[in-house]
């Protein structure tokens, strides 16, 4: 992933605008067959764990944040798109994924020696396919609100992030 910082207020209040793009390269830890047996084959013992969809994908993103003097001190959002560039070696065509997220977090809160934040993410994934047969769990729309806390410690920072996804469709 490469990012270009187009607007930067540095450590001052003001705007930050990033443009980014990159490539997802699949790992070898990928599903090698249709886990749903959509083509009518007999169900065989199998595993579903994979680290990758086995598909090369292009990523494009934009981030815009505003630093302010009053709480919330950082407010902004990102939009990113992951676009599959083809099928996997095993016949899987991955979904296009579009993420839109909004984030805000506070300045340091002295009585807890830390800060807190909130986020709201919207995600749409398009239909995926195994050998041109629709994958049943691929297309979805979800909303994920979240809150987090960040504490300063002598060794660094400690973060607690809580999110709850809600499926609107899929």
Buried (B, 14 or more C-beta within 10 A) or exposed (E): EEEEEEEEEEEEEEEBBBEBBBEBEBEEEBBBBBBEEBEEEEEEEEEEEBEBBBBBBEBEBBBBBBBEEEBBBBBBBBBBBBBBEEBBEBBBBBBBBBBBBEBBBBEEBEEEEBBBBBBBBBBBBBBBBBEEEBBEEBBBBBEBEBBBBBBEEEEEEEEEEEEEEEEEEE
